[in-house]
């Protein structure tokens, strides 16, 4: 692959900042600030998401720049790949949802329900987080930090499975904490989505396609909730 690897130190920084900061420390700090100073929650979260996204962009800027140039040089091919893989992802998700509803009476994942609730409580920050923060930050961690750095030569399967499993685990993290174990079946859905994103990264050899595919999926999902 021509697409650059993310320096291992930067990858570790992004992963640890997410695991320790985003999932634990930052929510505590933000909630304290909001309660202490009676701040507008939506505005505070929006500023936080923008700052976090910009921090991530700065860390991966060299890869964004180099892959961005190559993306533009093959624009029609890359755009087509994004839409084709989005259709593949949509078919996969619909199929998985039908299976989970038919056999386990699961209609929506807790992750999806949390997004629906968040839009009602903090609309603008949730929209930004879904369309920009999630795709940029999560792709930087799971596809750049894990998949690309684990990939050796033309080997695809192992690095794809590991990164996709971690991606899926993130999206059922709250369900595990709440001991909502049946909801953890959605790990398979999110893992499959991660594998499709790995596939487009591997075939197109361009990180920008990962971000755009993730953005497109989240954008259409958010539009259905508005």
C-alpha positions in Angstrom: 0.0 0.0 0.0 1.2 3.5 -0.9 -0.9 5.1 1.9 1.5 6.0 4.8 1.5 4.3 8.1 0.8 6.4 11.2 3.9 6.7 13.4 3.5 4.2 16.2 4.0 6.9 18.9 1.2 9.0 17.3 -1.0 5.9 17.1 -0.5 5.2 20.8 -1.2 8.8 21.7 -4.5 8.8 19.7 -5.6 5.4 21.2 -4.7 6.3 24.8 -6.2 9.8 24.5 -9.4 8.1 23.4 -9.5 5.3 25.9 -8.4 7.3 29.0 -9.5 10.8 28.0 -12.6 10.5 25.8 -14.2 7.5 27.5 -13.4 8.4 31.1 -11.6 11.7 32.1 -13.1 14.2 29.7 -16.8 13.4 30.4 -16.1 13.9 34.1 -14.4 17.2 33.5 -17.0 18.5 31.1 -19.9 17.6 33.3 -18.2 19.3 36.2 -17.7 22.5 34.2 -21.3 22.4 33.0 -22.7 22.0 36.5 -20.3 24.3 38.2 -20.8 27.3 36.0 -24.3 26.5 34.6 -23.0 26.4 31.1 -25.0 25.5 28.0 -24.3 21.8 27.5 -24.8 21.7 23.8 -22.3 24.6 23.3 -19.7 23.1 25.6 -19.8 19.7 23.9 -19.7 21.3 20.5 -16.5 23.2 21.4 -15.1 20.1 22.9 -15.8 18.0 19.8 -14.4 20.6 17.5 -11.2 20.9 19.6 -10.8 17.1 19.8 -11.3 16.7 16.0 -8.8 19.4 15.3 -6.2 17.8 17.6 -6.7 14.5 15.7 -6.3 16.3 12.3 -3.1 17.9 13.4 -1.7 14.5 14.5 -2.5 12.8 11.2 -2.1 15.8 8.9 0.7 14.3 6.8 -1.4 11.3 5.9 -4.5 13.5 5.2 -2.4 15.7 2.9 -0.7 12.9 0.9 -3.8 10.7 0.6 -5.9 13.7 -0.1 -3.8 14.5 -3.2 -4.0 11.0 -4.4 -7.7 10.9 -3.7 -8.2 14.0 -6.0 -6.0 12.5 -8.7 -8.3 9.5 -8.9 -11.5 11.3 -7.9 -14.2 9.5 -9.9 -12.8 6.0 -9.0 -12.6 6.9 -5.3 -16.0 8.5 -5.1 -17.5 5.5 -6.8 -15.8 3.2 -4.4 -17.2 5.1 -1.4 -20.8 4.9 -2.7 -20.5 1.2 -3.8 -19.2 0.3 -0.3 -21.9 2.4 1.4 -24.5 0.3 -0.5 -22.7 -2.9 0.6 -22.7 -1.6 4.2 -26.4 -0.6 4.0 -27.3 -4.1 2.8 -25.2 -5.7 5.5 -26.7 -3.6 8.3 -30.3 -4.1 7.1 -29.7 -7.9 6.9 -28.1 -8.0 10.4 -30.9 -5.9 11.9 -33.5 -8.3 10.4 -31.7 -11.3 11.8 -31.3 -9.7 15.3 -35.0 -8.7 15.3 -36.2 -12.0 14.1 -34.3 -14.2 16.5 -33.7 -11.9 19.5 -36.4 -9.2 19.2 -33.7 -6.5 19.1 -35.0 -3.4 17.2 -32.2 -0.9 17.9 -28.8 -1.0 19.5 -28.2 1.0 22.7 -25.6 3.0 20.8 -28.2 4.1 18.3 -30.7 4.9 21.1 -28.1 7.0 22.8 -27.6 9.0 19.7 -31.4 9.5 19.3 -31.6 10.7 22.9 -28.5 12.9 22.6 -30.0 14.8 19.6 -32.9 15.7 21.7 -30.7 17.0 24.6 -27.7 18.5 22.7 -28.7 18.7 19.0 -25.8 20.6 17.4 -23.0 18.9 19.3 -24.4 15.5 18.5 -24.8 16.2 14.8 -21.2 17.5 14.7 -20.0 14.4 16.6 -21.8 12.0 14.3 -20.8 13.6 11.0 -17.2 14.8 11.7 -15.9 13.8 15.1 -16.8 10.1 14.9 -15.6 9.5 11.3 -12.3 11.4 11.7 -11.4 10.3 15.2 -12.5 6.7 15.0 -11.0 6.1 11.5 -7.7 7.6 12.8 -7.7 5.1 15.6 -9.1 1.9 14.1 -8.0 2.1 10.5 -4.7 4.2 10.8 -3.7 3.4 14.4 -4.6 -0.3 14.4 -5.4 -1.8 10.9 -2.7 0.0 8.9 0.0 -0.5 11.6 -0.8 -4.2 12.0 -0.8 -4.8 8.3 2.3 -6.6 7.0 2.9 -6.9 3.3 -0.3 -8.0 1.5 -1.8 -9.6 4.6 -5.3 -8.3 5.2 -7.4 -10.7 7.3 -5.7 -10.6 10.7 -5.3 -6.8 10.8 -8.8 -6.3 9.5 -10.3 -8.7 12.1 -8.4 -7.1 15.1 -9.2 -3.5 14.1 -12.9 -4.3 13.3 -13.4 -6.2 16.5 -12.0 -3.2 18.5 -14.3 -0.9 16.5 -17.3 -3.1 17.2 -16.3 -3.4 20.9 -16.3 0.4 21.2 -19.9 0.6 20.0 -21.2 -1.9 22.6 -18.9 -0.6 25.4 -21.8 1.0 27.3 -23.9 -2.1 26.9 -21.2 -4.1 28.6 -21.0 -1.7 31.4 -24.8 -1.7 31.8 -24.7 -5.6 31.7 -27.1 -5.4 28.7 -25.5 -8.5 27.3 -28.1 -9.2 24.6 -27.3 -5.8 23.0 -23.7 -7.0 22.7 -24.8 -9.0 19.7 -24.6 -5.7 17.8 -20.9 -6.2 18.1 -21.3 -8.4 15.0 -23.0 -5.5 13.1 -20.4 -2.9 14.0 -17.6 -5.4 13.4 -18.9 -6.1 9.9 -19.1 -2.4 9.2 -15.5 -2.0 10.3 -14.5 -4.8 8.0 -16.2 -3.1 5.0 -14.3 0.1 5.8 -11.0 -1.8 6.1 -11.8 -3.4 2.7 -12.3 0.0 1.0 -9.0 1.3 2.6 -7.1 -1.8 1.4 -8.6 -1.8 -2.2 -8.4 2.0 -2.8 -5.2 2.4 -0.8 -6.5 5.7 0.5 -7.4 6.8 4.0 -9.7 9.5 2.8 -12.1 6.9 1.5 -12.5 5.5 5.0 -13.4 8.9 6.4 -15.9 9.7 3.6 -17.6 6.3 3.8 -18.0 6.6 7.6 -19.2 10.2 7.2 -21.8 9.2 4.5 -23.1 6.4 6.7 -23.5 8.7 9.8 -24.8 11.6 7.8 -27.7 9.7 6.3 -28.4 8.1 9.8 -28.6 11.6 11.4 -30.8 12.9 8.6 -33.3 10.2 9.4 -33.4 11.4 13.0 -34.0 15.1 12.3 
